[in-house]
């Protein structure tokens, strides 16, 4: 009787990189964009516990459509070169190409117009249709209030002069290389969300030993445990985050407890984007 062959599993690395089309589109956009996109804390996390979910979490819901909304809105923020906002009239295919969407001239462009419709309906942008041309996009307040948009750095400076220090316009920054090196094109919405959350956690610190519990991910950011786990794993695969174990109570006599902490490797954003993922394959 012939013995049955058993399939052995072997690790097979998969390397994901942005397309040349995405890189070319981002480099073209960079000529008209900021050196660093400014993203308010209140876009990423709740200002007060008990508030509705922050804009980031609300945009992200809805599968692939959610990640297109988030990436597109961040791209609009990147291209706000004036203190009071700049209207953007680029065609949907150009945005689709930069975000690495498949078939940017057709299916990808439709995903962009779907995302624009959601952002308009929820008060984040105003859209003026221009037949034969790209929709004219006017950015609105990043809290979804429908009010005019003001770049946070400019708004903070004005408020500081008028009434002293204010926390309403605290912001984190994403470098232009997040786009031009292709990170935005290959990272999932979950990974982008967790990068923004970690940048908020970092604040003015060094970006090492960052930690928040699964409960914090929901209470502060409105992100599910699945999103948190997937996003952190992908950031590690991209080399942007290193996760390590650290003792919670290293100096007392209680049972030693450990937790995962995360170190941000932000220099990776200045390098060509890639994700190295290990897959299990049968042989």
C-alpha positions as CSV (number, residue, x, y, z in Angstrom):
1,X,0.0,0.0,0.0
2,X,1.4,3.3,-1.0
3,X,2.0,5.8,1.8
4,X,0.1,9.0,1.6
5,X,2.2,12.1,0.9
6,X,1.9,14.8,3.5
7,X,2.2,18.4,2.5
8,X,4.9,20.2,4.4
9,X,4.5,23.9,5.1
10,X,7.3,26.2,4.3
11,X,7.7,29.9,5.0
12,X,7.6,32.0,1.8
13,X,8.3,35.7,2.1
14,X,6.2,38.1,0.0
15,X,7.5,41.6,-0.7
16,X,4.9,44.3,-1.5
17,X,6.1,47.5,-3.1
18,X,4.3,50.5,-4.7
19,X,3.8,50.7,-8.4
20,X,5.8,53.1,-10.6
21,X,2.5,54.7,-11.4
22,X,1.8,55.5,-7.7
23,X,5.3,56.8,-7.2
24,X,5.2,59.0,-10.3
25,X,1.8,60.5,-9.3
26,X,3.0,61.2,-5.8
27,X,6.1,63.0,-7.0
28,X,4.0,65.1,-9.3
29,X,1.6,66.0,-6.4
30,X,4.6,66.9,-4.1
31,X,5.4,69.9,-6.3
32,X,2.0,71.4,-5.2
33,X,2.0,70.0,-1.6
34,X,3.4,70.8,1.9
35,X,6.7,69.4,3.2
36,X,4.7,67.9,6.0
37,X,0.9,67.3,6.3
38,X,-0.6,68.6,9.5
39,X,-3.2,66.3,11.2
40,X,-5.0,67.5,14.3
41,X,-5.1,65.2,17.3
42,X,-8.9,65.6,17.4
43,X,-9.1,64.0,13.9
44,X,-7.4,60.9,15.3
45,X,-8.6,60.6,18.9
46,X,-11.6,61.7,21.0
47,X,-11.2,65.1,22.7
48,X,-13.2,63.8,25.7
49,X,-14.2,60.3,26.7
50,X,-17.8,59.7,25.8
51,X,-17.6,61.8,22.6
52,X,-18.7,60.2,19.3
53,X,-16.0,58.3,17.5
54,X,-13.3,60.6,16.0
55,X,-13.2,61.3,12.3
56,X,-10.5,58.7,11.6
57,X,-12.5,55.8,13.0
58,X,-15.7,57.0,11.2
59,X,-13.9,57.3,7.8
60,X,-12.2,53.9,8.2
61,X,-15.4,51.9,8.6
62,X,-16.7,50.2,5.4
63,X,-13.9,47.9,4.2
64,X,-11.9,49.0,1.2
65,X,-14.1,52.0,0.8
66,X,-13.1,53.2,4.3
67,X,-9.4,53.1,3.6
68,X,-9.8,55.0,0.4
69,X,-11.7,57.7,2.3
70,X,-9.0,58.0,5.0
71,X,-6.1,58.0,2.6
72,X,-7.8,60.5,0.2
73,X,-8.6,62.9,3.1
74,X,-5.0,62.7,4.4
75,X,-3.9,63.5,0.9
76,X,-6.1,66.6,0.8
77,X,-4.5,67.7,4.1
78,X,-1.1,67.3,2.6
79,X,-2.0,69.6,-0.3
80,X,-3.3,72.5,1.8
81,X,-0.5,74.9,1.2
82,X,-2.4,78.0,2.3
83,X,-3.4,78.8,5.9
84,X,-7.1,78.8,4.9
85,X,-7.2,75.9,2.6
86,X,-6.7,75.4,-1.1
87,X,-9.4,74.1,-3.5
88,X,-8.2,71.1,-5.4
89,X,-9.4,70.3,-9.0
90,X,-7.4,67.3,-10.0
91,X,-9.1,64.4,-11.8
92,X,-10.1,61.3,-9.9
93,X,-7.7,59.1,-11.9
94,X,-4.8,61.1,-10.5
95,X,-5.8,60.5,-6.9
96,X,-6.5,56.9,-7.7
97,X,-3.0,56.5,-9.2
98,X,-1.3,58.1,-6.2
99,X,-3.1,55.8,-3.7
100,X,-2.1,52.7,-5.7
101,X,-5.7,51.8,-6.7
102,X,-6.1,49.2,-9.5
103,X,-7.2,50.5,-12.9
104,X,-6.9,54.2,-11.9
105,X,-8.6,55.4,-15.1
106,X,-11.8,53.5,-14.5
107,X,-12.5,51.4,-11.4
108,X,-10.0,53.3,-9.3
109,X,-11.5,56.6,-10.3
110,X,-15.0,55.4,-9.4
111,X,-13.7,54.5,-5.9
112,X,-12.3,58.0,-5.6
113,X,-15.7,59.6,-6.5
114,X,-17.4,57.3,-4.1
115,X,-15.1,58.4,-1.3
116,X,-15.6,62.0,-2.3
117,X,-19.4,61.5,-2.0
118,X,-19.1,60.1,1.5
119,X,-16.7,62.9,2.6
120,X,-19.1,65.5,1.3
121,X,-22.2,63.8,2.9
122,X,-20.4,63.7,6.3
123,X,-19.2,67.4,6.2
124,X,-15.5,66.9,5.5
125,X,-15.4,68.5,2.0
126,X,-17.5,70.4,-0.4
127,X,-17.7,69.1,-4.0
128,X,-18.4,71.2,-7.1
129,X,-19.0,69.1,-10.2
130,X,-17.2,70.1,-13.3
131,X,-18.2,68.0,-16.4
132,X,-15.2,66.9,-18.3
133,X,-12.9,68.0,-15.5
134,X,-12.1,66.7,-12.1
135,X,-14.4,67.6,-9.2
136,X,-13.4,70.8,-7.4
137,X,-12.8,69.9,-3.8
138,X,-12.9,72.4,-1.0
139,X,-11.6,71.0,2.3
140,X,-13.8,71.7,5.4
141,X,-13.0,71.4,9.1
142,X,-11.4,68.1,9.9
143,X,-13.9,67.5,12.7
144,X,-16.7,67.1,10.2
145,X,-18.5,70.2,11.4
146,X,-18.9,71.6,7.9
147,X,-17.1,74.8,8.9
148,X,-14.3,76.3,6.8
149,X,-10.9,74.5,7.1
150,X,-7.9,76.3,8.7
151,X,-4.5,74.7,8.8
152,X,-3.8,73.8,12.5
153,X,-0.4,75.5,12.8
154,X,-1.9,78.8,11.6
155,X,-5.0,78.4,13.8
156,X,-2.8,77.7,16.9
157,X,-0.6,80.7,16.3
158,X,-3.7,83.0,16.0
159,X,-5.3,81.6,19.2
160,X,-2.0,81.9,21.1
161,X,-1.8,85.6,20.2
162,X,-5.4,86.2,21.1
163,X,-6.1,84.1,24.2
164,X,-3.0,82.2,25.2
165,X,-2.1,78.6,24.7
166,X,-4.8,76.3,23.3
167,X,-4.9,72.6,22.8
168,X,-7.7,72.6,20.2
169,X,-5.2,72.7,17.3
170,X,-2.5,70.4,18.5
171,X,-1.3,68.4,15.5
172,X,0.9,65.6,14.4
173,X,2.8,65.6,11.1
174,X,3.3,63.2,8.2
175,X,6.3,63.9,5.9
176,X,5.9,64.3,2.2
177,X,7.9,61.0,1.8
178,X,4.8,59.2,3.2
179,X,3.5,59.8,-0.2
180,X,6.5,60.2,-2.5
181,X,8.2,56.9,-1.2
182,X,4.9,55.0,-1.7
183,X,3.9,54.2,1.9
184,X,0.4,55.5,1.5
185,X,0.0,53.3,-1.6
186,X,0.8,50.0,0.0
187,X,-0.3,50.4,3.7
188,X,-3.8,49.3,4.6
189,X,-6.2,51.6,6.3
190,X,-5.7,49.8,9.6
191,X,-1.9,50.4,9.3
192,X,-2.3,54.1,8.5
193,X,-4.8,54.5,11.4
194,X,-2.4,52.8,13.9
195,X,0.5,55.0,12.6
196,X,-1.5,58.1,13.4
197,X,-2.5,56.7,16.8
198,X,1.1,56.0,17.6
199,X,2.2,59.5,16.5
200,X,-0.4,60.9,18.9
201,X,0.9,58.7,21.7
202,X,4.4,59.8,20.9
203,X,3.6,63.5,21.2
204,X,6.8,65.4,21.7
205,X,8.6,62.3,22.9
206,X,11.2,60.0,21.3
207,X,8.7,57.5,20.0
208,X,10.0,54.5,22.0
209,X,8.3,52.3,24.5
210,X,4.8,53.4,23.3
211,X,1.9,51.5,24.7
212,X,-1.8,51.6,25.0
213,X,-4.2,48.8,26.0
214,X,-6.8,47.3,23.7
215,X,-9.3,49.2,25.7
216,X,-7.5,52.5,25.0
217,X,-7.7,51.7,21.3
218,X,-11.4,51.8,21.5
219,X,-11.9,54.5,24.2
220,X,-9.5,57.0,22.7
221,X,-9.4,56.2,19.0
222,X,-12.6,54.2,18.4
223,X,-10.6,51.4,16.8
224,X,-11.5,47.8,17.1
225,X,-9.1,45.2,18.4
226,X,-9.0,43.6,14.9
227,X,-7.9,47.0,13.4
228,X,-5.3,47.5,16.1
229,X,-3.8,44.1,15.7
230,X,-3.8,44.1,11.9
231,X,-2.4,47.6,11.8
232,X,0.5,47.0,14.2
233,X,1.4,43.7,12.4
234,X,1.6,45.5,9.1
235,X,3.6,48.4,10.4
236,X,6.1,45.9,11.7
237,X,6.2,44.2,8.3
238,X,6.9,47.6,6.8
239,X,9.7,48.3,9.3
240,X,8.0,51.4,10.6
241,X,7.3,49.8,14.1
242,X,9.4,47.4,16.2
243,X,7.4,45.6,18.9
244,X,9.2,44.2,22.0
245,X,8.3,42.8,25.4
246,X,8.9,45.0,28.5
247,X,8.2,44.2,32.2
248,X,5.4,46.2,33.8
249,X,6.8,45.9,37.3
250,X,10.5,45.3,37.1
251,X,11.4,46.4,40.6
252,X,8.8,45.0,42.9
253,X,8.4,41.5,44.4
254,X,5.1,40.6,42.7
255,X,4.9,38.1,39.8
256,X,6.6,39.6,36.8
257,X,4.2,40.9,34.2
258,X,5.1,41.7,30.6
259,X,3.5,43.9,28.0
260,X,4.1,44.7,24.3
261,X,5.6,48.1,23.7
262,X,6.2,49.7,20.3
263,X,9.1,51.8,19.0
264,X,8.4,54.0,16.0
265,X,11.1,53.9,13.3
266,X,10.1,57.1,11.6
267,X,13.2,57.2,9.4
268,X,11.7,54.4,7.4
269,X,9.2,56.9,6.0
270,X,12.1,58.6,4.2
271,X,13.0,55.3,2.5
272,X,11.3,53.4,-0.3
273,X,8.2,51.7,1.0
274,X,8.0,47.9,1.2
275,X,6.1,45.3,3.2
276,X,7.8,41.9,3.8
277,X,5.2,39.4,4.7
278,X,5.8,35.7,5.5
279,X,3.3,33.3,4.0
280,X,2.8,29.6,4.7
281,X,2.9,27.6,1.5
282,X,2.4,23.9,0.9
283,X,5.2,22.0,-0.8
